[in-house]
Amino acid sequence: MTLRTLVTSGVLVVTVMTASAFAAPSQPPQPASPPAQMPALPDPSTISAAQIQRWFEAFTVLQAQDALQLSEAQYGRFVTRLKALQETRRRQQQTRNKILGDLRRLTNPQTGSQDEAQLAELLKALREDDDRGAAELKRAYEALDEALDVRQRARFRVFEDRMEQQKLELLTRARQNARAARGRDGR
C-alpha cells in the first residue's frame, strides 16, 4: 500500500464520517470509541464553515484522480496546482468578505456612517479586489490546465461543479443541524 493510498483512505474516512455526522445528527452517539489512530470528530454543531471548506477541499483533491483519470506522472503537478487554485479562491473570498462586512457596517440604518467618501473608497476597493481576484483565478486555472489534457480539463470543470454542489449541500445541512442543536439546548 502506497503512502498516497494510506493518506487518501484516511482523509476519505474522516470526510465520510463528517458527512455522516451531519446527515444524522439526531442519533445518539455510539458508545464505541474511534480507533486510536483516528482523531475524534468534533460535535457537528460546533464545526465551522471554514473547517468544512478545508475538509471538502482535501476530499476534492482525493476524488480528482479517479474523476479525471490522472496518471501518476500528472498527479503531483495537478495536486500542487489545484491547491494553489483553492488557496487563491479562499484568499479572494476572505478579502471580499472583509470589504463587504465593512460596507454592511457602514450602511447599517441604525449605526452606519454618513461618510460617502468612505463608502466610495470601499466600493472602489471591492471593484479592484474583484478584478484582481478574477485575474488571479484565471492564472490559477491556466496553470492547472497545463497539467491536464483537453478531455481532463472538460472533466475537471464538470467535476468541480459537482463538488461545489455537494459542498453547498453539506454546508446547508451543517447550518440546519447547528440551528437544531441550539434549539434542543434552549440557546
C-alpha positions as CSV (number, residue, x, y, z in Angstrom):
1,M,0.0,0.0,0.0
2,T,1.5,3.4,-1.1
3,L,1.7,6.4,1.2
4,R,-0.8,8.3,-1.1
5,T,-3.2,5.4,-0.8
6,L,-3.0,5.5,3.0
7,V,-3.4,9.3,3.1
8,T,-6.3,9.0,0.6
9,S,-8.0,6.4,2.7
10,G,-7.5,8.3,6.0
11,V,-8.9,11.6,4.6
12,L,-11.8,9.8,2.9
13,V,-12.8,8.1,6.2
14,V,-12.7,11.4,8.0
15,T,-14.7,13.1,5.3
16,V,-17.3,10.3,5.2
17,M,-17.6,10.2,9.0
18,T,-18.0,14.0,9.0
19,A,-20.7,13.9,6.3
20,S,-22.4,11.1,8.2
21,A,-22.4,13.1,11.3
22,F,-24.1,15.9,9.5
23,A,-26.6,13.7,7.8
24,A,-27.8,12.0,11.1
25,P,-27.4,14.5,14.0
26,S,-30.4,13.2,16.0
27,Q,-28.9,9.8,16.5
28,P,-27.3,9.3,20.0
29,P,-23.5,8.9,19.9
30,Q,-22.3,5.3,19.8
31,P,-20.6,4.0,22.9
32,A,-17.7,2.6,20.9
33,S,-14.7,4.9,20.7
34,P,-13.0,5.6,17.4
35,P,-9.8,3.7,16.5
36,A,-6.6,5.0,18.2
37,Q,-5.1,6.4,15.0
38,M,-8.2,8.4,14.1
39,P,-8.8,11.7,16.0
40,A,-12.3,12.1,17.5
41,L,-14.5,14.3,15.4
42,P,-15.9,17.4,17.0
43,D,-19.6,17.9,17.7
44,P,-21.2,18.7,14.3
45,S,-22.9,21.7,15.7
46,T,-19.5,23.3,16.5
47,I,-17.8,22.7,13.2
48,S,-17.3,25.9,11.3
49,A,-17.9,26.6,7.7
50,A,-14.2,27.2,7.2
51,Q,-13.4,23.7,8.6
52,I,-15.9,22.1,6.3
53,Q,-14.4,24.0,3.4
54,R,-10.9,22.7,4.2
55,W,-12.1,19.2,4.6
56,F,-14.0,19.4,1.4
57,E,-11.0,20.8,-0.4
58,A,-9.0,17.8,0.8
59,F,-11.7,15.5,-0.3
60,T,-11.8,17.1,-3.7
61,V,-8.1,16.6,-4.2
62,L,-8.5,12.9,-3.4
63,Q,-11.5,12.4,-5.7
64,A,-10.0,14.2,-8.6
65,Q,-7.5,11.5,-9.5
66,D,-10.3,9.0,-10.2
67,A,-12.7,11.5,-11.7
68,L,-10.1,12.9,-14.1
69,Q,-8.3,9.6,-14.6
70,L,-4.9,11.2,-13.8
71,S,-1.7,9.3,-14.4
72,E,0.8,9.0,-11.6
73,A,3.0,11.5,-13.6
74,Q,0.2,14.1,-13.7
75,Y,-1.0,13.7,-10.1
76,G,1.8,15.6,-8.3
77,R,1.6,18.6,-10.7
78,F,-2.2,18.6,-10.7
79,V,-2.5,18.5,-6.9
80,T,0.0,21.3,-6.4
81,R,-1.9,23.5,-8.9
82,L,-5.3,22.5,-7.6
83,K,-4.3,23.5,-4.1
84,A,-3.0,26.9,-5.5
85,L,-6.4,27.4,-7.2
86,Q,-8.2,26.6,-3.9
87,E,-5.9,29.0,-1.9
88,T,-6.4,31.7,-4.5
89,R,-10.2,31.3,-4.2
90,R,-10.1,31.2,-0.4
91,R,-7.8,34.3,-0.1
92,Q,-10.0,36.3,-2.6
93,Q,-13.2,35.3,-0.8
94,Q,-11.7,36.4,2.6
95,T,-10.7,39.8,1.3
96,R,-14.1,40.3,-0.4
97,N,-15.9,39.2,2.8
98,K,-13.9,41.8,4.8
99,I,-14.8,44.6,2.5
100,L,-18.5,43.6,2.4
101,G,-18.5,43.4,6.2
102,D,-17.2,47.0,6.3
103,L,-19.8,48.1,3.8
104,R,-22.5,46.3,5.8
105,R,-21.4,48.0,9.0
106,L,-21.2,51.5,7.4
107,T,-24.6,51.2,5.6
108,N,-26.5,49.9,8.7
109,P,-29.5,52.2,9.1
110,Q,-29.2,52.4,12.9
111,T,-25.4,52.7,13.3
112,G,-24.0,53.3,9.9
113,S,-21.9,56.2,8.7
114,Q,-22.9,59.1,6.5
115,D,-19.4,59.4,5.1
116,E,-19.9,59.0,1.4
117,A,-16.2,59.3,0.7
118,Q,-15.5,56.3,2.9
119,L,-18.3,54.3,1.2
120,A,-16.9,55.3,-2.3
121,E,-13.4,54.2,-1.2
122,L,-14.7,50.8,-0.1
123,L,-16.7,50.3,-3.3
124,K,-13.6,51.1,-5.3
125,A,-11.6,48.6,-3.1
126,L,-14.3,46.0,-3.7
127,R,-14.2,46.5,-7.5
128,E,-10.4,46.4,-7.5
129,D,-10.4,43.2,-5.4
130,D,-12.9,41.6,-7.7
131,D,-10.8,42.5,-10.8
132,R,-7.6,41.3,-9.1
133,G,-9.3,38.1,-7.9
134,A,-10.6,37.3,-11.4
135,A,-7.1,37.7,-12.9
136,E,-5.6,35.5,-10.2
137,L,-8.2,32.8,-10.7
138,K,-7.6,33.0,-14.5
139,R,-3.9,32.4,-13.9
140,A,-4.5,29.6,-11.5
141,Y,-6.9,27.9,-14.0
142,E,-4.3,28.3,-16.8
143,A,-1.6,26.7,-14.6
144,L,-3.9,23.8,-13.7
145,D,-4.9,23.3,-17.3
146,E,-1.3,22.9,-18.3
147,A,-1.2,19.7,-16.2
148,L,-4.2,18.2,-18.0
149,D,-5.2,17.1,-21.5
150,V,-8.3,18.5,-23.2
151,R,-10.6,15.7,-22.0
152,Q,-9.4,16.0,-18.4
153,R,-9.9,19.8,-18.5
154,A,-13.5,19.3,-19.5
155,R,-14.0,16.6,-16.9
156,F,-12.4,18.9,-14.3
157,R,-15.0,21.6,-15.0
158,V,-17.8,19.2,-14.6
159,F,-16.2,17.5,-11.6
160,E,-15.6,20.9,-9.9
161,D,-19.3,21.9,-10.4
162,R,-20.5,18.6,-8.9
163,M,-18.1,19.0,-5.9
164,E,-19.3,22.6,-5.4
165,Q,-23.0,21.4,-5.3
166,Q,-22.1,18.7,-2.8
167,K,-20.2,21.2,-0.6
168,L,-23.2,23.6,-0.6
169,E,-25.5,20.7,0.4
170,L,-23.1,19.8,3.2
171,L,-22.9,23.4,4.4
172,T,-26.6,23.7,4.3
173,R,-27.1,20.6,6.4
174,A,-24.4,21.7,8.8
175,R,-26.2,25.0,9.4
176,Q,-29.6,23.3,9.8
177,N,-28.1,20.9,12.3
178,A,-26.4,23.7,14.2
179,R,-29.7,25.6,14.4
180,A,-31.5,22.4,15.5
181,A,-28.8,21.7,18.2
182,R,-29.2,25.3,19.5
183,G,-33.0,24.8,19.7
184,R,-32.6,21.5,21.6
185,D,-30.1,23.1,24.0
186,G,-32.5,26.1,24.6
187,R,-30.0,28.6,23.3
